[in-house]
């Protein structure tokens, strides 16, 4: 019976170690998920706040440039149309380079999401 008791003890210890490993792994994955979620939420929040100020700056700058161009040509509609054409051209450039922008963003984000923080 001594052999069977020894096997039973080893089996019980192995089961305990396995259960402890599963619990620790579960805690690690929950912490990793929390880290990734907080990183994502903070990034979106920063993007919204900073983006709002940048957009406001672009709007006021565009109006100022449009008025300046309109004063130069003595016609405000020409100033506004020239700024509109500029934004349209920038939009087209961004549209045609969208794949490279996506690739850049994916590469930068994958470094954060798929690196191990051991």
KAURNOR-V896045 format. One record per helix or strand of 2 or more residues. SS is the DSSP state (A for helix, B for strand). FROM is the first residue (numbers start at 1). TO is the last residue. If there is no record, write none. Layout:
BEGIN
{{SS;FROM;TO} {SS;FROM;TO}}
END
This chain:
BEGIN
{{A;2;72} {A;76;96} {A;98;113}}
END
